[in-house]
């Protein structure tokens, strides 16, 4: 299975949590679609089928990620 880069996972988690706080699932069709897209991408990126499992998997991977020495994360 391909593994998403930690920066990508962090961004997806942040987007999903922001959309959840805004209750996007009850908002405009565009907001609903964006939330569905982010949830789908999280699931694909973590190899899960449920967004809640995807969030847990992403957070576990992020907790073990080491950005030191990663050229894609260096400032």
N, C-alpha and C positions, 0 to 999 in steps of 0.2 A: 504494500500500500504506500502510496506517495504521502509524504508528510508535509503539511503546510509550514511555512516559515513562521517562527514565533511572532514576528511583527505582524504578519497577516492574521494570525489567530487573534492576537490582541486587538487588532482593529475590528475584526468581525464581532468579537465579544462586546467591545465598546459600542458598536453600532446597534447590536441587538438589544443590549441593556438600555440604551438611550431610547430606542423605538418603544420598548416595553414601558418605560417610565412615561412616555407620551401617549400610551394606550393606542398605538398605531393600528392595532388589529381592529379597533372600533372607529377608525378615522376614515379619511378619504380613500377612494379606490387606489390612488397612487401610494399612500402611506401603507395600506394593507399589502400591496404588491411588494413594496420595498422590504417590509418585514418578512414576508414569505421568501423573498430572494435571499436575504441575509441568513434566515434560518436554514434554507436549503444548502447554501454555501458552507455554513458551519457544519452541517451534517456530512456533506461530502468531504470536507477538509479533515474531519475527525473519524470518518468511517463509521458513523452512527446513523440511525434512522429516526431518531427523536431529538428535537431541539434541546430538551432538558439534559439528555445524555450527552449531546454535543457540547453544551456549555460546561458540563462537569469534565469531560475529556479534555476540552481546550484549556480549562483552568489548571488541570493536573499537568498537562504538557508545559504550560507557561511557568508553572511553579518550578519545574525541573530544567527550564531553558537557561542557558548561560550565554548572555550576549557578548561577554568578553572575547575579543579576538574574532568576532564575526564581522567581516567587511561590509555586510549589508546593514548592520546596525550601528556601526561606528559613526560618530558625529563629525 
